[in-house]
Amino acid sequence: MVDDACDSAMKQFAAKYNIKMDKLRYVVEHYDPNTRRQIGLTDMLTRSAYNDYIANHGDVEFQKMLSWKKQIQSELKQMYTEVIEPLNNNY
C-alpha cells in the first residue's frame, strides 16, 4: 500500500513534467532533503526531456530550461518531504 501511494505520486509527477519514471524513481530512492545536489538529477533533467516536455505540453510557462529545472527541483523536494518521506517513515 505504501509502495502504491509512492508510485502514484511519482507517476503523476513524471507525467506532469514529462520525465522518465525510472529516472525519477532513482532520484527519489537516493533523495536527501538536506542536500541541494541530488544523485541522478542531472541524468533526469536533460535537454531531451525538456524538449519532450515543451513538445507535449506546449507550455509557455517554461520558456527556458533553467526555469523548468528549478520548478522540478522545488516540486520534487515538496513531493518527497510531504508525500514520500512520511509514507516511508510510517512503514
N, C-alpha and C positions, 0 to 999 in steps of 0.2 A: 504494500500500500504506500509506503514511503517512497519507494522507487517510482511508482506510478505518478505520484504527485510531483516528484522532481522531474521526471521525464516530460510530463505535461507542461510544466513551466518552461523547461528548456525548449520543447518543440515550438511553443508559442513565441519564444524569444528568437529562435532560429528563423522561423517563418517571417517574423516582423522585420528582421534585418537581412534576410536572405543569406544566412551563413550556414555552413555545413554542420550538421548535427554532431558528427564525430569529432570535429574540431572544437565545438562548443563543449561537448562532454569532457574532452581532455582538459580544457581550461578550467572547467568547474571542478573536476576531480583534484586539480592541483592548486585551486584558488586559495590565496592567503589574503584575507581582508586587511592585514596590517602592512601589506606591501603594495607599492604603486605599480611595479612591473610584474605582470603575471606570466607564468610559464605557459607557452603556447599561444599567447595573444597575438603576437606578430604573425604567426602562421595562419591564424584565423582571419585577421583583418588585412587581407591582401587587396591589391588594386583590382584584381579579377573579381573578388567578392563585392567590392564597391560598385564596379561596373555592372555586375549582375543585379545588384540592388536597384541601381538607377534604371536599368532596362525594365525590370519587373514592376517597380513602383512608380517610376516617373516623378519621384518626389522632388519638389523644388526646395524643400527644407534644407537638404544637404547638398548644396552646390559644390562644396569642397569635401574631399575625402577626410580631411582632418576633423571637420565638424561631425561627420558620420562616426569616425573612430571615437571621438570624445563622448558622443552620445551613447554609443555602445558600452564604453568603459563605465560610464556613470550608471547606466541601467543594469549592467551586469553586476556591479557591486551591490546595487539595491536589491536585485533579484536574489543574489547569493545571501545577503545578510537578512532579508525579510522572509525568504521562502525556503531556500535550500538548507542553510545552516540550522534554522530552528527545527526543521524536519529531521535532520541528521542527529541533532542533539537529543531529541526526544526518542529516538530509535534505539 
